[in-house]
Amino acid sequence: MTQPTAAPTPPDSRAPRPPRPWWRRPWIVPLALFGLVFAAYALPPYTSLDPEQARLPVRDDLAWHYPVLVTHIFAGALLTLIVPLQVWPWLRRRHPSVHRWSGRVYVLLGVPLVGVPGLLLGPLSSVGPDARISNVLWALLWLACTVLGYLAARRRDFARHRAWMLRSFVLLYGVALNRIVLVLLALLMLPWLDSGFGGDVEAMILSVAVSSSYLSWVLPLLAVEWWLGRRAPGRLRTTAR
C-alpha cells in the first residue's frame, strides 16, 4: 500500500526577502544630488561671514542673529548630505557602522545647531506672523521627531526609530523644497500680478512666501505619513544597526 505523500510546506510569508542590489534604489542618487545642489545654493552667500551678503534680512539690534543664522544654514546643509547615508538600505546592511555614526552626527549635531537655532530664528522671520508660526512649528516638529527617533534606537525599537527618522528627514528637506515651492507658486500667481497685486512683484512674493513656508514641509510630512500608514505591521525593518 502506497504511503500518503506529505503535503508540501507552504513558503513562510514572513521570511525576509532577498536584498535589492544598490542600483535598484533609484532614489538614492537624486536624493544625494538634491542635497549637493542645495548646499551649493545655500552656502556661498555666508562663506564670507559678511552679513551684507546674507539672503535673509539680518537684525542689527540682535548681535546673535547673524552667527545663529550662519550656524543653522551650514549645519542644515551638512545634514541634508547625511540623509542619503541614513536611508540607503545597502549601506545600512553592508556598513552598519557608517549608518550608526552618521546617524549620531545627524542627531547630536542637528539638535543644537539646526533645531534650537530654528526655534530662535523662527519668530524673526521678515515675511510676517504667519510665516513665523510656520517656522516655529517646523522647528518643534523636527526636534521632536529627531529626538524620538534617537530614543527609539537607544531602546532598540528600530521600527519606530525608522518611522520617526523618516519624518525628521522629510521635514529637513522641506527647508530646501521651500525655495522650489516659492518659485512655482510665484509662477502660478503671475497672471494675477496686475489684478491682484497692482503690479507689485514684491507684494506678490511676500504673499506666496507664507503659503510656501507651510506647503514645503506640510505636504512632504503628509506624504510620508500616508506611506507609513500603507506599510503592514512589521514591514518596517527591525534589523539591529
N, C-alpha and C positions, 0 to 999 in steps of 0.2 A: 504493500500500500504506500502510495506516494505521500511523503510528509508535506503538509502545507507550507508554502513559502512565506516567510515573514514579509509583511508589507514594508516597503522602503521608508526609511525615516525621513519625514519632510525636512527640508532645509530650515535651519534656525534663522528666522527673520531678524533675530536680534544680533546675529553675527556681524561684526564690523565689516563694512565694505572696503575693498582694496583702495588704498590711497590713490588719488588722481596725480598724474605727473604734473610738475610745476607749470608746464606750458598750457595745461588745461585750466588754468586760473587766469583768464584773460583780463581780469580787472586789476591785477597787481601792478602791471607796468603803467597803465593810465593813472592809477592812484599815486604811484611814486612820481610820475611826471607832473601831475597836478600839484603835489607838494613842492617840487622843484620850481615850477613856474610861479607859484605863489610867493615862495621865498625870494626869487629873483625880482619880483614886482614890489614886494613889501619892504625889503630891507634897504635898498640903495639910498633913499632919502634920509636914513637915520645912521648910516655908517660914519658920516662926518661929525655926528653928535652936535649938529648945529640946529637949534630949534627953528631957525628961519626956513630950513629945508623940509620941515615936517609937513606931511599931507594933511594932518588934522590940526585944528587950532590949538595952540598951547596957551595955557593960563599963565600970564606973567605974575599974577598975585599969589600963585602957589608954587613955591620953589621945587616941590617934589613932583609936580605934574609931568614934566618932560622926562626925568630919569625913570619914573614908573612906566610911562608910555613906551620908552625905548626898551625897557626890560620886558614888558608884556609882548611887544612885537617880535623881538628877537627870540624869546623863549617859545612863543607860539609858532613861529616859523620852524624852529627846531622840532617841535612836537609833531607838526604835520609830516616831517620827514621820517619820524619814528613810527608812525602809524602803520605803514606797509610792513614793517618788521613784525608788528604785532598780529596782523590779520592774515599773514601768509601761512597757510597750513603746512606746506612743505618745510618751511624754515622752522616752524614750531616743533615738527616731528624730528627732523634731522639734526637741528642745532637748538635744543631747548634752552641752553644757557644764554644764547643770543636773545631769545624771546623773553627770558626772565629778566636779564639785565636791562634790556631796552624798555621793558615794562616798568622796572623800578625807576629808571631815568624819567620816563613819561610822568609817573605819579609824583615822585619826590622832587622833581624839578618843576613840574607843571603846577602843582598846588600852590607853592609860594610865589612862583614867578609868572604864572598865567592867570590862575583863578583868583587869587587875592588881589593882584593889580586890576583884574577885570571889575571886581567889586568897587575898588577905589575910583576907577576911571568911568564906570557906568553913569553915575549921576552927573558927570561933567560934559556929557555929550552936547555939542553945539546944535544938534538937529532939533531938539525940543524935548519936552517932558515925556512924550510917548516913546521916543527912542531911548530915553534914559531908563524907563521902566523895562523895555526890551533888553537892554544891555545888562541890567542888574539881574533880571530873571535868567538870562543866559549864564551869567557867572555863577549864580546859585545852583542852577541845574547841572552845569558842568562839574562844579566842585562836588556836588552830591553824588553824581554818577561815578566820578573818578574814585572818590573815597570808598563808596560802597563796593565798587569793583575790586579795589585793593583789599578791603577787609574780607570779601568773599574768597579771594585767592589765599589769604592767610589761613582761612578756615578749610582750605582745600575743597571748597564748593565751586568747582570750575564751571559748572553750567551757569550758575548765577554770575560768576565772575565774567564770563564771556558776554552775557547779556548786558550787564552794566557797562562794561568797557566799550561795547559796540555803541551804546547810547553816548558815551563820552566822546568817542571818535567822530560820530556824525555831528555832534554839537561843535567840536573843534573845527571841522571842515566847514561848518556853517559860516564861520567868520570869513573864510576865503570865498565862499559862494556868495556872500553879500555883495561883493564887487560885481559879480556876473549878473545877479538878480537886479541890482540897481540899474545897470546898463539896459537890460531887457525891458524893465518897467519904463525907463525913460523913453526908449524907442516906441513902446506901445502908447505912451501919452503924447507923443509928438503931434498927432493930428489935432489934439485939443490944446496945443500950446497957445494959440491966439485966443480961442473962445474961452478957455478955462483959466488961463494964467496971464492973459493980456500980453502975450509975447515975452513974458519974463522967464527966461530959461532957469535962472537961479531959484525962483519960486517953485517951478516945476520939479527941479531936482530935490529940493527940500521936502516937497510933498511926497514924492515916491520913495525918498530915503527912509521915511517912517515905515512904510509898507515893507520895504526891502529888509529892514532891520529885524522884522518878525518872520517874514516868509523864509529867509535864508536859513534859519535854524528850526523853525516850527515844522515846515514841510519835510525836511530830512528826518527829523525825530519821529514824526507820524509814520513815515515810510518804514523806518526800522522797527517801530512798534508793530506795524502790520506784518512785517516779515517774521518777527519773533513770535507773533500770535499764530502764524501758519505752521510753525515748527511743532511737530508732535512732541509730547512729553518724552524727555530723554534723548531727543535728537541732537541737542547741543552737546558737543563732545565734552566728556568729563575726564579725559585723559590727563594725568598729572603732568605738570610742566617740569 
